Amino acid sequence: MADVMVIVISDVTGTQITFTDQNGNYVLTYLGGASHNLSIRASKSGFIFNPLLMIFSTSGTVSGDKTIDFEGTPIPIVLSIAHAPIVLTQENSLRALALDSVTWTSEPFGVAGDHNFSTDQRTRVSLFVVNLELNQGEPLSAITAQAENSTGQIFPLTVEYFGAVPNFTWLKQVIVKLPSEIANAVDVKVTLKNHDTAGNTVNLKVNP
């Protein structure tokens, strides 16, 4: 099947995506010389894939090619399936690929600032996401977000926007509002959920 997104998530190097060619083939390259756990999944709107997910571990001594095949089946319109949203990361990193939604600057993010359009002066952060869709008429509340600090305390993040990035229909943007409570957290772990189906966890730096 052509134009299927294939996503790999490493607990060391973050996320990487590619697309199948016209013959349904794809290639992903993972970092050698490091021990990490990898999960691989295929994603295309309107399809479900078997297997849903493949997980394997590598060590610094593992080398060579690995082949994983996926089989796609169209999803009936009446069937609603919540996929795990995958937040993209910076290259070879667990840090979120994220920008201030107004200034388009990267982390660290202050929880408040003068350069935004809101009356509360709170910072909104754009997260870039794949494997996330809302059904027609489905409310934005189906998507939830949270941040966790170094002590394990959880802070809900208000989701204010979801939509496709212009000219990249496969790439979605989720805008969240940073709560004042995480101002001194410095580094937080952020996770998105779709109908309580959680995706990967990424790191986000916040100004004290």
N, C-alpha and C positions, 0 to 999 in steps of 0.2 A: 504494500500500500504506500503510495507516494504522500509526501507532505505531512508525515506524522512527526510530532515533536517527541524526541527521546531525551529524557532528563536523567542526569546522574547527580547524586548528592553524596559528598564525602564529608566525614566528620573532621577532616583536616583541611581540605582545600575548597569546601563549599560546593556551589552548584555549577553545572555546565550543561548546556543544551545544544542539540543539533537537530536536523530534520532529515527524514529519509528521502532518497532520490526517487526518480521515476520507477525504479525497479524495487523499491522498498528497502534498500540497503542504507546503513548508517555507520558512522565511525565516531567513537568517542575516545579520547586519550586521557588516561589518568596518570597522575604524578608517580614516577618511580622512585625508589629509594626511601619510601616512607611507609609506615604501617598505618592503615586506615580502613574503616568500614565504608563500603559503597552500597548505595541502593540505586536501582535503575528502574524506570517506568516509562511507558509510552503514553502519549496523550494526543487526542484529536477530538474536536467538538463533535458530538453525536455518536461517539463510539466508546465501547468498553473493550479492554484488552486482557488477554490471557497469556501469561500470568499478569496479575495486577501489579506485582512488584517483585523484583529479584534483589536479593541481598547477598553480598559476599565480602569477605575480609581479605586484605592483602598484607603482606609483610614486605620489608625492604628487600627480601631475596626473591620475591615473585616477579616474573617477567613473562613476556609473550602475550599473544592475543587471547581474548575470551570472546566467545560467541553466544549471544542471547537472542532468541527469536520470540517475537510477540505476534499474536493473532488477534486482529480487530474484528469486532462484531457490532453492527449498528444497534444503537439503543432505541427501543420503541419510544415514541413520543410520550406515551402515558407513564413511562418509567422515569422516575427522577433519582439520579445518583449524585451524591455529594462527593466530589473529589477532594483530595488533600491539597490545599493551596501551597505552592512552592515559591518562597520569596527568593529572588535572585541575590547572589552575593558578588562582591568584588572578586576579581580574578585571583585564584589560588588563595582564598581567604574565607573565613566565616563571617566577615563583616558585611552587613546588609548593603546592597546596591540601593542607596536612598538619597533623596535630595530634599532640601527645603522646598515646599510647594510653591513659594512665591519668589524667592531669590535664586533658586536652583543651585544653591551651594551645598556642599557635602558636609558630613559630620566633622567635628562635634556640633550638636544642636543645642541651643539654649531653649528652655521651655517657654520663654517669652521674648519678644523683641519688638522693635519699632517698625520693622520693615515687613509688615503684613497688612492685609485688608480687613482684619477682623476687629470687632470692638473689644474683645477680651485680650487682644495682644498676644494670644497663645500661639505657639509655633505649630504648624501643620507639616507633617513629613510625608513625602511620596515614597511608597514602597513599590517596587516593580515585581510583578507576580506572574507566574504561569500556572496552568492546570487549575484555573478557577473560572467558573461560569455561574451566572445567575439565570434561572429559567425566566421566561417571559412573565412579567407581573410579580416576580418574587421581590420581597422588600430587601433593602440594604441591610436590615438587621440580621439577615442570614449569615453575614460575614462579621465575625468578632475578632478582636485583637487584644493581646495582653503583653505586658513587659514584666520581667522578673529581675530583681536586683541580686546582688551577690549574697544576700542573706536568705534568699528564697521568697521574699515578699512579692506578691503579685499585684500589679496595677493594671486595671482595665484601660485600654486605649479606645477612644471614641472613633469609630469609622464614619467619615463624613462623605466619602466619594468612592465610587468604583466605576471604572470604564476602561475601554481600550486605548492604548497609546496611539495617537494619530499616525497613520501609515504603517502601523504594525499591529494588525488585528489579533495576532497570537499573543501579544504582550499586553498585560493589564496593569493598571495603576490603582493602588489603594492608598487613599489619603487618610492619615490618622492624626488626631490631636494629642499632643503630649500633655499629660497631667502635671500640675505643679508639684505633686508629691515626689516625682522622680528627679527633681532638680539637683539633688546631691548624690544621686546613684552612680554617676560617672559612666559606668558601663552597664547596660541592661541587655537581657536576652528577649527577643521579640518573636512571638508566634502568632500566626493567623489561623482561624478556624472557619470552616464552611459547614454550617449545620452541625457543629460540635466535632467535625472531622478535622483534626489538627494536621498542619503541615510541618515543615522543617523549622528549626530554631536558628535565628541569626543574631549577631551582635550589633548593638547600636551604641554610639558614644554620646553622652549628654554632658553639656557644660555644667560644672558645679555652681 
